[in-house]
Amino acid sequence: MISRHGPPAEPGAPASVGRSATGRSGRAVGPAAAGDRCPACGEDALKGSRPEWTLRCGSCGLWRSSLGSRDGRLLDQGCLDEGRRAAGLKPLRERNNETVLDAIAGIRGIRGLRILDVGSGHGWFVDAAARRGAEAEGIEPDPGVAARAVESGRTVTVGYFPEALPEGATYDVICFNDVLEHIVDVGSALAACRERLRPGGLLAVSVPDADGTLFRAASLLRLAGWTGPWERLWQAGYPSPHVSYFDETTLRRLAAGSGFAFVTSRSLATLTLRGLWQRLHMDRPVSPASCLLAAALVVARILLLALPADQSLFVFRPGAADPATPGGADRPAPA
């Protein structure tokens, strides 16, 4: 069923992202700029880089961008084929969803838990959690995408996190699956999670990893003057571009600042052969260049299995942060 609380997203926006649009004071939070305070370490250390919308904290190394909208909501830009996008992402997301649920199950049993998926999109994670016996639901700002999720019989609230949630609703697990990197005011989003989690609750965050092989390669290429791969990783020009790129150290710093303690982490799959063609062409027509790129990624997928993953899962619980320096955790590689 669809429930609607608070303001919905712009009609027809193709991205599927839930985010906090305002800060703790209720003031609209705009995109990051050079000199801004870093949300991870708190230092006034964001510095400009190349291209001009790229920023990095000179203290902790967090990557940020100025690509987000001023109010944190979906941008009216870009042209994505939602059918191709869904077909391209579903095999990868379904595989990683099982890894996320396995990690949660290793900490506490899933059956009977109330789980919220923020930015639930087509409802794939909600479906997977429900099959394991969870009371799973989603929150999704795009009414069209939410409606597709409802076809599977799942409960979805239309709107932005956390303002669109029913008053007083609490959860055993809150998940951000490829969503936190899109949120402008990440500090307020995590603070809202702390308020909405029940005793013993868990926060599961899956994000693109700035320590990943593809991210590092794209960063080197941008410095050499080829910005195409960098722009694609950040989803520049999309309705919901990335505004942060975390690694383990910066994400754990951010979580600790909101009162979360690290529990565990796992590497996730970055590419799957099934859906790769549709994923490559969700925003572009077929061309000789796209065919060459597809062939290169098929070969690269084999090599990437032995290299640092570009997608990672981190699980936290409310509590004092581990005083040990973040980083270096032993994360099982994706199968």
C-alpha positions in Angstrom: 0.0 0.0 0.0 1.1 3.6 -0.5 0.9 6.0 2.4 1.6 9.7 1.9 2.9 11.9 4.7 4.4 15.3 4.1 5.4 16.9 0.8 6.0 14.5 -2.1 8.8 14.7 -4.6 8.5 16.4 -7.9 6.1 14.4 -10.2 7.9 12.2 -12.7 11.3 12.6 -11.2 13.2 9.4 -12.2 15.6 9.1 -9.4 14.8 7.0 -6.3 16.4 8.7 -3.3 15.2 9.6 0.1 17.0 12.4 1.9 16.7 15.0 4.5 16.0 18.4 2.9 16.6 20.6 6.0 19.0 20.9 8.8 18.3 20.3 12.5 17.2 23.9 12.8 14.7 23.6 10.0 16.9 25.8 7.7 17.2 24.7 4.1 20.6 23.1 3.5 22.3 24.0 0.3 25.1 22.1 -1.7 28.6 22.1 -0.3 31.1 24.9 -1.1 34.8 25.5 -0.6 35.4 26.6 3.0 32.3 24.8 4.4 32.5 22.7 7.5 33.1 19.0 6.8 30.2 16.9 8.1 32.5 14.0 9.0 35.3 15.7 11.1 33.7 19.1 11.8 36.6 21.1 10.4 36.2 24.1 8.1 38.3 22.4 5.6 36.5 21.7 2.4 38.7 22.7 -0.5 38.0 23.0 -4.2 39.4 20.6 -6.7 38.9 19.6 -10.3 36.4 19.8 -11.9 35.0 22.9 -10.2 32.1 21.1 -8.4 34.5 18.7 -6.7 35.5 19.3 -3.0 37.6 17.5 -0.5 38.2 17.9 3.2 41.8 18.8 3.8 41.6 17.3 7.3 39.9 13.9 7.0 39.8 13.4 3.3 36.0 13.2 2.8 34.9 13.9 -0.8 32.0 16.2 -1.4 30.4 17.9 -4.4 28.3 21.0 -5.0 26.0 19.0 -7.4 23.0 18.8 -5.0 20.0 21.1 -5.1 19.7 24.0 -2.6 16.8 22.3 -0.7 18.2 18.8 -0.9 15.4 17.5 -3.2 15.5 15.9 -6.6 16.8 18.1 -9.4 14.7 18.7 -12.5 17.6 17.7 -14.9 18.9 14.7 -16.8 17.1 12.2 -18.9 17.1 8.6 -17.6 15.2 5.7 -19.1 13.6 4.3 -15.9 12.9 1.0 -17.6 16.5 0.4 -18.5 17.7 1.8 -15.2 15.6 -0.7 -13.3 16.6 -3.6 -15.5 20.2 -2.7 -15.2 20.3 -2.2 -11.5 18.0 -5.0 -10.3 20.4 -7.9 -10.6 23.2 -6.0 -8.8 20.8 -4.7 -6.1 19.2 -8.1 -5.5 22.6 -9.7 -5.0 23.8 -7.0 -2.6 20.5 -7.0 -0.7 21.1 -10.5 0.3 24.6 -9.6 1.6 23.1 -6.7 3.6 20.4 -9.0 5.1 23.0 -11.7 5.9 25.0 -9.1 7.8 22.0 -8.0 9.8 21.0 -11.6 10.5 24.5 -12.3 11.8 23.9 -9.7 14.5 20.2 -10.3 15.4 17.5 -12.5 13.8 15.5 -10.8 11.1 12.2 -12.4 11.5 9.7 -10.1 13.1 12.0 -7.0 12.9 10.5 -3.7 11.7 12.8 -2.6 8.9 12.8 0.7 7.1 14.5 1.1 3.7 15.2 4.8 3.0 15.0 5.6 -0.7 13.3 2.2 -1.3 12.9 2.7 -5.1 11.2 -0.2 -6.7 11.0 -2.1 -3.4 13.6 -4.8 -4.1 15.1 -4.6 -0.6 11.7 -4.4 1.0 10.7 -7.6 -0.8 13.9 -9.4 0.2 13.5 -8.5 3.8 9.8 -9.5 3.9 10.7 -12.9 2.4 12.9 -13.4 5.5 10.0 -12.6 7.8 10.7 -8.9 8.5 8.0 -6.3 8.8 9.6 -4.3 6.0 8.6 -1.0 4.5 10.1 1.8 2.5 10.1 5.6 2.1 10.5 6.9 -1.5 10.2 10.5 -2.8 9.3 9.6 -6.4 5.5 8.8 -6.5 5.9 7.0 -9.9 8.7 4.7 -8.7 6.9 4.2 -5.4 3.8 3.1 -7.3 5.8 0.4 -9.1 7.0 -0.9 -5.7 3.4 -1.1 -4.4 2.6 -3.5 -7.2 4.6 -6.1 -5.2 2.2 -5.5 -2.2 4.7 -3.6 -0.1 4.1 -0.6 2.1 5.7 2.6 0.9 5.5 6.1 2.3 5.8 8.7 -0.4 8.1 11.6 0.6 11.4 12.5 2.0 13.2 11.1 5.1 12.6 11.8 7.9 9.9 14.4 7.5 7.4 12.2 5.7 7.5 9.4 8.2 4.4 8.9 10.4 4.8 10.7 13.7 6.2 8.4 16.4 7.1 5.6 14.0 10.2 3.6 15.2 12.2 0.8 13.7 14.5 -2.1 14.6 16.7 -1.5 11.5 17.0 1.5 9.2 18.8 0.9 5.9 20.3 3.3 3.4 21.0 1.3 0.3 22.9 3.5 -2.2 21.2 6.5 -0.7 23.3 8.3 1.9 25.8 9.6 -0.7 22.9 11.5 -2.3 21.8 13.3 1.0 22.9 16.9 1.3 22.6 17.2 5.1 23.9 13.8 6.2 24.4 14.8 9.8 20.7 15.5 10.2 19.7 12.3 8.4 21.8 10.2 10.9 20.5 12.2 13.9 17.0 11.3 12.7 18.0 7.7 12.5 19.1 7.8 16.1 15.8 9.2 17.2 13.8 6.6 15.1 15.7 3.5 16.2 14.3 1.2 18.9 16.6 0.0 21.7 19.1 -2.5 20.2 18.4 -1.1 16.7 20.8 -1.2 13.8 21.7 1.3 11.1 22.9 -0.4 7.8 24.5 1.8 5.2 25.6 0.7 1.8 27.6 3.3 -0.1 30.0 3.6 -3.1 33.5 3.4 -1.6 36.1 6.1 -2.2 38.8 3.5 -1.5 37.5 1.5 -4.5 39.5 0.7 -7.6 37.1 2.4 -10.1 36.9 5.5 -8.0 40.7 5.8 -7.7 41.1 5.2 -11.4 38.5 7.9 -12.3 40.2 10.3 -9.9 43.6 9.8 -11.7 41.9 10.2 -15.1 40.3 13.5 -14.1 43.6 14.9 -13.1 44.9 13.9 -16.5 42.0 15.9 -18.1 39.5 13.1 -18.8 36.5 13.8 -16.6 33.9 11.5 -18.1 34.4 8.6 -15.8 34.5 10.9 -12.8 31.3 12.6 -13.8 29.6 9.3 -14.3 30.6 8.0 -10.8 29.2 11.2 -9.2 26.1 11.1 -11.5 26.7 14.6 -12.6 23.7 15.9 -14.5 21.3 13.3 -13.0 18.2 14.3 -11.0 19.9 12.9 -7.9 23.7 13.3 -8.1 26.1 12.2 -5.5 27.0 14.9 -2.9 29.4 12.7 -0.8 31.8 9.9 -1.4 32.8 8.1 1.7 35.5 5.6 2.7 35.5 3.6 5.9 37.3 6.2 7.9 35.1 9.2 6.9 31.8 7.3 7.3 32.8 6.0 10.7 33.7 9.5 11.7 30.4 10.8 10.5 28.5 8.0 12.3 30.4 8.5 15.5 29.5 12.2 15.5 25.8 11.2 15.4 26.2 8.8 18.3 26.7 5.5 16.4 29.2 2.8 17.1 30.7 0.7 14.3 29.6 -3.0 14.3 30.8 -4.6 11.1 31.4 -4.0 7.4 31.4 -6.1 4.2 32.4 -5.6 0.6 29.6 -5.6 -1.9 29.5 -6.4 -5.6 30.1 -3.5 -8.0 29.2 -5.0 -11.4 27.1 -7.9 -12.6 27.1 -9.1 -16.1 23.3 -9.4 -16.1 21.9 -5.9 -16.5 25.2 -4.3 -17.5 24.1 -3.4 -21.0 20.9 -1.7 -19.8 22.8 0.1 -17.0 25.2 1.5 -19.5 22.4 2.8 -21.7 20.0 4.2 -19.2 21.1 7.7 -20.1 22.6 7.3 -23.6 21.9 5.6 -27.0 23.8 2.6 -28.2 27.1 3.7 -29.9 30.4 2.2 -30.9 31.9 3.8 -27.8 29.3 2.3 -25.5 29.9 -1.1 -27.0 33.6 -0.8 -26.4 32.9 0.3 -22.8 30.7 -2.7 -22.2 33.3 -5.1 -23.5 36.0 -3.4 -21.3 33.8 -3.7 -18.2 33.1 -7.4 -18.8 36.9 -7.9 -18.8 37.4 -5.5 -15.9 34.8 -7.3 -13.7 37.1 -10.3 -13.5 40.0 -8.2 -12.4 37.9 -6.2 -9.9 37.2 -9.3 -7.9 40.8 -9.2 -6.7 41.0 -5.4 -6.2 39.4 -3.1 -3.5 35.7 -3.0 -3.9 33.8 0.1 -5.1 30.7 -0.7 -3.0 30.7 -1.4 0.8 28.3 -2.1 3.6 28.8 -0.6 7.1 26.6 -1.5 10.1 26.3 0.7 13.2 24.4 0.7 16.4 23.6 3.6 18.8 26.4 3.9 21.4 29.8 5.2 22.0 32.2 5.0 19.1 35.1 2.6 19.1 38.2 4.7 20.1 40.3 2.7 17.7 41.3 4.4 14.5 38.7 3.6 11.8 39.9 1.6 8.8 41.5 -1.7 8.2 38.6 -3.9 9.1 38.6 -7.3 7.6 35.7 -7.3 5.1 34.8 -10.4 3.2 35.0 -9.9 -0.5 31.9 -10.4 -2.6 31.4 -13.8 -4.0 
